[in-house]
Amino acid sequence: MISLRTCAYSHKKDIKTNFFRVVKLPDGTIKVDKYQNIKGRGAYLCKDKNIIELAKAKNSLARVLRSSVSKEIYDELLTLL
C-alpha cells in the first residue's frame, strides 16, 4: 500500500513525489527538504505555482509546522518549479 501525503493548502492527497516538503528541524529552523529525508516535522505543498502563491498569501505552512515561516521559503519553492 502506498502512503499518501496531503497538501497543506489544497488538502489534495497524492504520493509524496508529487509534493514539495518543508521541514521544521528540532532546533526550530525551517528548511525546504529537496530529497524528502530530513528528520523533523514536515509539511507538503503541491508542485503548482498557483498553490504555492496562495499558500504564501495565507501562510499555510506556519499553521501546519506550528512555527513562523519566512516568505523566502515560499520563494525557494517557486524557484524549484
DOFI-705164 format. One record per residue: residue number from 1; residue in one letter; chain; x negated, y negated, z negated of N, C-alpha, C in turn. Coordinates in steps of 0.02 Angstrom, whole numbers, padded with zeros to 5 digits, always signed. Last residue first. Layout:
BEGIN
<site lonu="NUM" gufi="A" midren="A" n_x="X" n_y="Y" n_z="Z" ca_x="X" ca_y="Y" ca_z="Z" c_x="X" c_y="Y" c_z="Z"/>
...
This chain:
BEGIN
<site lonu="81" gufi="L" midren="A" n_x="-00520" n_y="-01249" n_z="+00458" ca_x="-00472" ca_y="-01225" ca_z="+00508" c_x="-00504" c_y="-01216" c_z="+00575"/>
<site lonu="80" gufi="L" midren="A" n_x="-00609" n_y="-01309" n_z="+00374" ca_x="-00618" ca_y="-01237" ca_z="+00386" c_x="-00570" c_y="-01210" c_z="+00439"/>
<site lonu="79" gufi="T" midren="A" n_x="-00563" n_y="-01436" n_z="+00353" ca_x="-00622" ca_y="-01428" ca_z="+00397" c_x="-00634" c_y="-01355" c_z="+00414"/>
<site lonu="78" gufi="L" midren="A" n_x="-00459" n_y="-01412" n_z="+00264" ca_x="-00443" ca_y="-01435" ca_z="+00331" c_x="-00502" c_y="-01428" c_z="+00379"/>
<site lonu="77" gufi="L" midren="A" n_x="-00533" n_y="-01379" n_z="+00150" ca_x="-00491" ca_y="-01328" ca_z="+00182" c_x="-00473" c_y="-01348" c_z="+00253"/>
<site lonu="76" gufi="E" midren="A" n_x="-00588" n_y="-01504" n_z="+00122" ca_x="-00632" ca_y="-01449" ca_z="+00140" c_x="-00593" c_y="-01393" c_z="+00174"/>
<site lonu="75" gufi="D" midren="A" n_x="-00473" n_y="-01573" n_z="+00086" ca_x="-00509" ca_y="-01594" ca_z="+00145" c_x="-00557" c_y="-01539" c_z="+00169"/>
<site lonu="74" gufi="Y" midren="A" n_x="-00441" n_y="-01506" n_z="-00033" ca_x="-00395" ca_y="-01502" ca_z="+00023" c_x="-00430" c_y="-01521" c_z="+00089"/>
<site lonu="73" gufi="I" midren="A" n_x="-00554" n_y="-01550" n_z="-00106" ca_x="-00541" ca_y="-01478" ca_z="-00096" c_x="-00495" c_y="-01468" c_z="-00037"/>
<site lonu="72" gufi="E" midren="A" n_x="-00538" n_y="-01687" n_z="-00111" ca_x="-00593" ca_y="-01660" ca_z="-00072" c_x="-00585" c_y="-01585" c_z="-00059"/>
<site lonu="71" gufi="K" midren="A" n_x="-00442" n_y="-01714" n_z="-00205" ca_x="-00421" ca_y="-01716" ca_z="-00135" c_x="-00475" c_y="-01688" c_z="-00089"/>
<site lonu="70" gufi="S" midren="A" n_x="-00459" n_y="-01602" n_z="-00346" ca_x="-00476" ca_y="-01663" ca_z="-00308" c_x="-00452" c_y="-01657" c_z="-00236"/>
<site lonu="69" gufi="V" midren="A" n_x="-00348" n_y="-01547" n_z="-00465" ca_x="-00384" ca_y="-01527" ca_z="-00404" c_x="-00396" c_y="-01590" c_z="-00363"/>
<site lonu="68" gufi="S" midren="A" n_x="-00329" n_y="-01507" n_z="-00636" ca_x="-00327" ca_y="-01557" ca_z="-00583" c_x="-00371" c_y="-01535" c_z="-00525"/>
<site lonu="67" gufi="S" midren="A" n_x="-00245" n_y="-01353" n_z="-00677" ca_x="-00302" ca_y="-01398" ca_z="-00683" c_x="-00296" c_y="-01450" c_z="-00627"/>
<site lonu="66" gufi="R" midren="A" n_x="-00172" n_y="-01237" n_z="-00645" ca_x="-00166" ca_y="-01269" ca_z="-00711" c_x="-00226" c_y="-01314" c_z="-00726"/>
<site lonu="65" gufi="L" midren="A" n_x="-00161" n_y="-01181" n_z="-00523" ca_x="-00225" ca_y="-01172" ca_z="-00558" c_x="-00225" c_y="-01201" c_z="-00628"/>
<site lonu="64" gufi="V" midren="A" n_x="-00031" n_y="-01221" n_z="-00489" ca_x="-00048" ca_y="-01150" ca_z="-00491" c_x="-00111" c_y="-01138" c_z="-00532"/>
<site lonu="63" gufi="R" midren="A" n_x="-00041" n_y="-01362" n_z="-00495" ca_x="+00010" ca_y="-01327" ca_z="-00533" c_x="-00009" c_y="-01253" c_z="-00542"/>
<site lonu="62" gufi="A" midren="A" n_x="-00144" n_y="-01389" n_z="-00405" ca_x="-00151" ca_y="-01408" ca_z="-00475" c_x="-00101" c_y="-01371" c_z="-00519"/>
<site lonu="61" gufi="L" midren="A" n_x="-00093" n_y="-01354" n_z="-00281" ca_x="-00144" ca_y="-01311" ca_z="-00311" c_x="-00153" c_y="-01326" c_z="-00385"/>
<site lonu="60" gufi="S" midren="A" n_x="-00004" n_y="-01458" n_z="-00246" ca_x="+00021" ca_y="-01392" ca_z="-00264" c_x="-00030" c_y="-01347" c_z="-00299"/>
<site lonu="59" gufi="N" midren="A" n_x="+00005" n_y="-01598" n_z="-00219" ca_x="-00047" ca_y="-01570" ca_z="-00264" c_x="-00025" c_y="-01501" c_z="-00291"/>
<site lonu="58" gufi="K" midren="A" n_x="+00082" n_y="-01653" n_z="-00123" ca_x="+00116" ca_y="-01633" ca_z="-00185" c_x="+00069" c_y="-01604" c_z="-00237"/>
<site lonu="57" gufi="A" midren="A" n_x="-00016" n_y="-01679" n_z="-00027" ca_x="+00029" ca_y="-01733" ca_z="-00047" c_x="+00064" c_y="-01716" c_z="-00113"/>
<site lonu="56" gufi="K" midren="A" n_x="-00071" n_y="-01551" n_z="-00012" ca_x="-00113" ca_y="-01606" ca_z="-00037" c_x="-00069" c_y="-01663" c_z="-00063"/>
<site lonu="55" gufi="A" midren="A" n_x="+00035" n_y="-01483" n_z="+00045" ca_x="+00011" ca_y="-01462" ca_z="-00021" c_x="-00032" c_y="-01516" c_z="-00053"/>
<site lonu="54" gufi="L" midren="A" n_x="+00038" n_y="-01549" n_z="+00167" ca_x="+00095" ca_y="-01555" ca_z="+00122" c_x="+00076" c_y="-01535" c_z="+00051"/>
<site lonu="53" gufi="E" midren="A" n_x="-00087" n_y="-01508" n_z="+00218" ca_x="-00073" ca_y="-01579" ca_z="+00208" c_x="-00014" c_y="-01590" c_z="+00161"/>
<site lonu="52" gufi="I" midren="A" n_x="-00068" n_y="-01369" n_z="+00223" ca_x="-00121" ca_y="-01397" ca_z="+00182" c_x="-00109" c_y="-01471" c_z="+00168"/>
<site lonu="51" gufi="I" midren="A" n_x="+00039" n_y="-01360" n_z="+00315" ca_x="+00047" ca_y="-01335" ca_z="+00246" c_x="-00005" c_y="-01366" c_z="+00200"/>
<site lonu="50" gufi="N" midren="A" n_x="-00022" n_y="-01412" n_z="+00431" ca_x="+00036" ca_y="-01446" ca_z="+00401" c_x="+00046" c_y="-01425" c_z="+00329"/>
<site lonu="49" gufi="K" midren="A" n_x="-00126" n_y="-01317" n_z="+00456" ca_x="-00141" ca_y="-01387" ca_z="+00443" c_x="-00084" c_y="-01423" c_z="+00408"/>
<site lonu="48" gufi="D" midren="A" n_x="-00140" n_y="-01161" n_z="+00384" ca_x="-00098" ca_y="-01202" ca_z="+00427" c_x="-00109" c_y="-01275" c_z="+00408"/>
<site lonu="47" gufi="K" midren="A" n_x="-00161" n_y="-01037" n_z="+00308" ca_x="-00210" ca_y="-01068" ca_z="+00354" c_x="-00172" c_y="-01107" c_z="+00407"/>
<site lonu="46" gufi="C" midren="A" n_x="-00086" n_y="-01058" n_z="+00147" ca_x="-00083" ca_y="-01035" ca_z="+00216" c_x="-00136" c_y="-01071" c_z="+00257"/>
<site lonu="45" gufi="L" midren="A" n_x="-00174" n_y="-01035" n_z="-00005" ca_x="-00138" ca_y="-01080" ca_z="+00040" c_x="-00141" c_y="-01052" c_z="+00111"/>
<site lonu="44" gufi="Y" midren="A" n_x="-00184" n_y="-00970" n_z="-00171" ca_x="-00188" ca_y="-00960" ca_z="-00099" c_x="-00146" c_y="-01012" c_z="-00062"/>
<site lonu="43" gufi="A" midren="A" n_x="-00288" n_y="-00966" n_z="-00314" ca_x="-00226" ca_y="-00989" ca_z="-00282" c_x="-00237" c_y="-00985" c_z="-00207"/>
<site lonu="42" gufi="G" midren="A" n_x="-00361" n_y="-00884" n_z="-00458" ca_x="-00357" ca_y="-00902" ca_z="-00387" c_x="-00288" c_y="-00926" c_z="-00366"/>
<site lonu="41" gufi="R" midren="A" n_x="-00472" n_y="-00887" n_z="-00589" ca_x="-00400" ca_y="-00895" ca_z="-00572" c_x="-00395" c_y="-00921" c_z="-00500"/>
<site lonu="40" gufi="G" midren="A" n_x="-00612" n_y="-00778" n_z="-00556" ca_x="-00580" ca_y="-00836" ca_z="-00585" c_x="-00507" c_y="-00838" c_z="-00564"/>
<site lonu="39" gufi="K" midren="A" n_x="-00745" n_y="-00729" n_z="-00451" ca_x="-00702" ca_y="-00714" ca_z="-00508" c_x="-00675" c_y="-00778" c_z="-00538"/>
<site lonu="38" gufi="I" midren="A" n_x="-00746" n_y="-00728" n_z="-00276" ca_x="-00768" ca_y="-00761" ca_z="-00337" c_x="-00719" c_y="-00745" c_z="-00393"/>
<site lonu="37" gufi="N" midren="A" n_x="-00704" n_y="-00680" n_z="-00153" ca_x="-00731" ca_y="-00632" ca_z="-00201" c_x="-00757" c_y="-00664" c_z="-00265"/>
<site lonu="36" gufi="Q" midren="A" n_x="-00673" n_y="-00746" n_z="-00031" ca_x="-00620" ca_y="-00718" ca_z="-00074" c_x="-00647" c_y="-00665" c_z="-00122"/>
<site lonu="35" gufi="Y" midren="A" n_x="-00758" n_y="-00820" n_z="+00043" ca_x="-00761" ca_y="-00748" ca_z="+00052" c_x="-00712" c_y="-00710" c_z="+00007"/>
<site lonu="34" gufi="K" midren="A" n_x="-00730" n_y="-00952" n_z="+00005" ca_x="-00730" ca_y="-00934" ca_z="+00076" c_x="-00728" c_y="-00859" c_z="+00087"/>
<site lonu="33" gufi="D" midren="A" n_x="-00651" n_y="-01031" n_z="-00107" ca_x="-00681" ca_y="-00964" ca_z="-00106" c_x="-00678" c_y="-00938" c_z="-00035"/>
<site lonu="32" gufi="V" midren="A" n_x="-00679" n_y="-01191" n_z="-00162" ca_x="-00649" ca_y="-01152" ca_z="-00108" c_x="-00688" c_y="-01087" c_z="-00104"/>
<site lonu="31" gufi="K" midren="A" n_x="-00666" n_y="-01226" n_z="-00338" ca_x="-00704" ca_y="-01215" ca_z="-00277" c_x="-00661" c_y="-01180" c_z="-00225"/>
<site lonu="30" gufi="I" midren="A" n_x="-00671" n_y="-01314" n_z="-00489" ca_x="-00627" ca_y="-01290" ca_z="-00436" c_x="-00669" c_y="-01285" c_z="-00372"/>
<site lonu="29" gufi="T" midren="A" n_x="-00725" n_y="-01279" n_z="-00655" ca_x="-00740" ca_y="-01304" ca_z="-00589" c_x="-00693" c_y="-01273" c_z="-00537"/>
<site lonu="28" gufi="G" midren="A" n_x="-00706" n_y="-01216" n_z="-00776" ca_x="-00658" ca_y="-01267" ca_z="-00756" c_x="-00670" c_y="-01297" c_z="-00688"/>
<site lonu="27" gufi="D" midren="A" n_x="-00783" n_y="-01108" n_z="-00808" ca_x="-00805" ca_y="-01173" ca_z="-00835" c_x="-00760" c_y="-01231" c_z="-00815"/>
<site lonu="26" gufi="P" midren="A" n_x="-00721" n_y="-01004" n_z="-00736" ca_x="-00713" ca_y="-01007" ca_z="-00809" c_x="-00735" c_y="-01073" c_z="-00841"/>
<site lonu="25" gufi="L" midren="A" n_x="-00652" n_y="-01083" n_z="-00587" ca_x="-00703" ca_y="-01045" ca_z="-00622" c_x="-00693" c_y="-01050" c_z="-00698"/>
<site lonu="24" gufi="K" midren="A" n_x="-00521" n_y="-01070" n_z="-00484" ca_x="-00542" ca_y="-01108" ca_z="-00543" c_x="-00590" c_y="-01063" c_z="-00582"/>
<site lonu="23" gufi="V" midren="A" n_x="-00517" n_y="-01063" n_z="-00306" ca_x="-00525" ca_y="-01031" ca_z="-00370" c_x="-00547" c_y="-01081" c_z="-00424"/>
<site lonu="22" gufi="V" midren="A" n_x="-00426" n_y="-01037" n_z="-00161" ca_x="-00459" ca_y="-01087" ca_z="-00202" c_x="-00460" c_y="-01058" c_z="-00273"/>
<site lonu="21" gufi="R" midren="A" n_x="-00419" n_y="-00961" n_z="-00005" ca_x="-00417" ca_y="-00951" ca_z="-00077" c_x="-00456" c_y="-01007" c_z="-00111"/>
<site lonu="20" gufi="F" midren="A" n_x="-00312" n_y="-00960" n_z="+00137" ca_x="-00372" ca_y="-00986" ca_z="+00105" c_x="-00364" c_y="-00974" c_z="+00030"/>
<site lonu="19" gufi="F" midren="A" n_x="-00240" n_y="-00814" n_z="+00217" ca_x="-00238" ca_y="-00871" ca_z="+00172" c_x="-00309" c_y="-00896" c_z="+00157"/>
<site lonu="18" gufi="N" midren="A" n_x="-00246" n_y="-00695" n_z="+00282" ca_x="-00209" ca_y="-00749" ca_z="+00315" c_x="-00204" c_y="-00812" c_z="+00273"/>
<site lonu="17" gufi="T" midren="A" n_x="-00303" n_y="-00604" n_z="+00198" ca_x="-00345" ca_y="-00631" ca_z="+00251" c_x="-00311" c_y="-00688" c_z="+00290"/>
<site lonu="16" gufi="K" midren="A" n_x="-00202" n_y="-00558" n_z="+00112" ca_x="-00245" ca_y="-00613" ca_z="+00090" c_x="-00290" c_y="-00642" c_z="+00144"/>
<site lonu="15" gufi="I" midren="A" n_x="-00040" n_y="-00543" n_z="+00191" ca_x="-00103" ca_y="-00514" ca_z="+00168" c_x="-00154" c_y="-00570" c_z="+00156"/>
<site lonu="14" gufi="D" midren="A" n_x="+00099" n_y="-00638" n_z="+00121" ca_x="+00062" ca_y="-00608" ca_z="+00176" c_x="-00002" c_y="-00576" c_z="+00148"/>
<site lonu="13" gufi="K" midren="A" n_x="+00236" n_y="-00745" n_z="+00088" ca_x="+00196" ca_y="-00687" ca_z="+00068" c_x="+00163" c_y="-00655" c_z="+00129"/>
<site lonu="12" gufi="K" midren="A" n_x="+00261" n_y="-00916" n_z="+00055" ca_x="+00260" ca_y="-00863" ca_z="+00105" c_x="+00215" c_y="-00807" c_z="+00079"/>
<site lonu="11" gufi="H" midren="A" n_x="+00264" n_y="-01028" n_z="-00022" ca_x="+00286" ca_y="-00966" ca_z="-00053" c_x="+00293" c_y="-00909" c_z="-00003"/>
<site lonu="10" gufi="S" midren="A" n_x="+00208" n_y="-01148" n_z="+00016" ca_x="+00267" ca_y="-01124" ca_z="+00054" c_x="+00298" c_y="-01061" c_z="+00024"/>
<site lonu="9" gufi="Y" midren="A" n_x="+00106" n_y="-01168" n_z="-00087" ca_x="+00153" ca_y="-01219" ca_z="-00065" c_x="+00216" c_y="-01189" c_z="-00035"/>
<site lonu="8" gufi="A" midren="A" n_x="+00035" n_y="-01054" n_z="-00116" ca_x="+00052" ca_y="-01099" ca_z="-00171" c_x="+00102" c_y="-01152" c_z="-00151"/>
<site lonu="7" gufi="C" midren="A" n_x="+00078" n_y="-00900" n_z="-00043" ca_x="+00054" ca_y="-00968" ca_z="-00032" c_x="+00079" c_y="-01013" c_z="-00089"/>
<site lonu="6" gufi="T" midren="A" n_x="+00037" n_y="-00743" n_z="-00110" ca_x="+00089" ca_y="-00793" ca_z="-00099" c_x="+00058" c_y="-00862" c_z="-00093"/>
<site lonu="5" gufi="R" midren="A" n_x="-00013" n_y="-00580" n_z="-00050" ca_x="-00025" ca_y="-00641" ca_z="-00087" c_x="+00029" c_y="-00692" c_z="-00069"/>
<site lonu="4" gufi="L" midren="A" n_x="+00006" n_y="-00402" n_z="-00065" ca_x="+00021" ca_y="-00466" ca_z="-00033" c_x="+00004" c_y="-00524" c_z="-00080"/>
<site lonu="3" gufi="S" midren="A" n_x="-00080" n_y="-00251" n_z="-00042" ca_x="-00055" ca_y="-00301" ca_z="-00089" c_x="-00049" c_y="-00369" c_z="-00053"/>
<site lonu="2" gufi="I" midren="A" n_x="-00029" n_y="-00109" n_z="+00043" ca_x="-00066" ca_y="-00171" ca_z="+00048" c_x="-00037" c_y="-00222" c_z="-00001"/>
<site lonu="1" gufi="M" midren="A" n_x="-00042" n_y="+00060" n_z="+00000" ca_x="+00000" ca_y="+00000" ca_z="+00000" c_x="-00044" c_y="-00062" c_z="+00000"/>
